[in-house]
Amino acid sequence: MSPLVLSTYTLSTCLGRGVRDHVQALRTGRSGLKPCDFETVHLPTWIAEVEDVDAIALPPHLAEYDCRNNRLALLGLETDGFADRVRDAVQRHGAQRVGVFIGTSTSGILETELAYRQRDDATGALPQSLSYRGSHCPFSVTDFARHYLGIEGPALTVSTACSSSAKVFAAAARQIALGLIDVAVVGGVDSLCLTTLYGFSSLQLTSGQPARPYDQNRDGISVGEGAAFALLERPGSDHPSIAVHLLGVGESSDAHHMSAPHPEGLGALLAMQAALRSAGLAPQAIDYINLHGTATYANDAAEGKAVAQLFGGAVPCSSTKGATGHTLGAAGAVEALICALALEHGWLPGSPGTRMLDPAIALDYRIEGSAAPLVHALSNSFGFGGSNCALVLGLRS
């Protein structure tokens, strides 16, 4: 594929708002996880909550989109001056030449959960105040963003569980390559709700401790929330002399099981191989891998086999989900942008939470972060149902 520049980007997670908070947290190995105190949930698990989401108010003319997910989206868009940069792009290229592509898994389902408590005793009807289109519908967050930003180009939501907001980079790159748009807002937004917390608990996939990816005693995930956005466009003279570029994307579907990866990591391997082909790079060119690394026994074992088969044990890698939690549909964008920060700041992220590595997984897995010159990074995102996506990012002049 033709390289595309990430001309600006921002991310908000339990580690804080914006680039500066995340750079500091990655350098110090800080985790934002805390014992679960969300809403009325009583589960022995840990969560990753973004501060002050419910203090955000949507503009009155977009009130029909009000829900926790879109409040989190607005918080993210107004961080690091991202919304202003998008509006500058709309001015330069025209509203119809800018697209928006956002990944989410549960969108504003919390609003439906809360409305269900208020259903009519006689009929079971949900209150009329609930706007399914404005909250629960997966397209809600994308529709909100395009109206808020004044975008009139293609708008698309991808909802493929944990690979959702990695796959939006691929979707946007195709639209730019086709010449349908010049610029794309890509990102992921996913917010805490009862469905994900109780759902993952019922699958016995949540941990009673902070997540410990690739630890020999790992026992599950810490559910989180986050918002991450990037502006993707063709390289131009008005961009920095050296900037992070999207160099390759790889997608696959192993379709092995609804909630478990192929035990040998077949789908993960195919996605990583496709991403390298797309970037025109050999495995030896990759300097850092941000693993999907959920901290479930099955995921880490399968991904470890796939990475070891393709890269051997020589490429430094880590999972940052012990710091940010598993932000589900936002994880692909959050972790792609963590790779961008690693490249720009020359810092190999560590893996907060991990204590003793699983000796059965033969990788150069880094528990502690360290300074290192990086040129190319790979970000893995693997979703339920075997929906996989790998992204290659790199520094280019």
Salt bridges, closest charged atoms under 4 A:
ASP37 OD1 - LYS34 NZ 3.18
GLU39 OE1 - ARG117 NH2 2.77
GLU49 OE1 - LYS34 NZ 2.72
GLU49 OE2 - ARG68 NH2 3.51
ASP54 OD2 - ARG68 NH1 2.89
ASP54 OD1 - ARG71 NH1 2.61
GLU64 OE1 - ARG133 NH1 3.16
ASP66 OD1 - ARG71 NE 2.96
GLU111 OE2 - ARG71 NH2 3.83
ASP143 OD2 - ARG133 NH2 3.43
ASP143 OD1 - ARG146 NE 2.72
ASP143 OD1 - HIS147 ND1 3.49
ASP182 OD2 - HIS93 ND1 3.76
ASP182 OD2 - ARG97 NE 2.98
ASP182 OD1 - ARG234 NH1 3.19
ASP219 OD1 - ARG212 NH2 3.70
GLU225 OE2 - ARG68 NH2 2.64
GLU233 OE1 - ARG92 NH2 3.51
GLU233 OE2 - HIS239 NE2 3.57
ASP238 OD1 - HIS239 NE2 3.82
GLU251 OE2 - LYS167 NZ 2.73
GLU251 OE1 - ARG174 NH1 2.98
GLU264 OE2 - LYS305 NZ 3.43
ASP300 OD2 - ARG218 NE 3.61
GLU335 OE2 - LYS321 NZ 2.88
ASP358 OD2 - ARG218 NH1 2.84
ASP364 OD1 - ARG366 NE 2.98
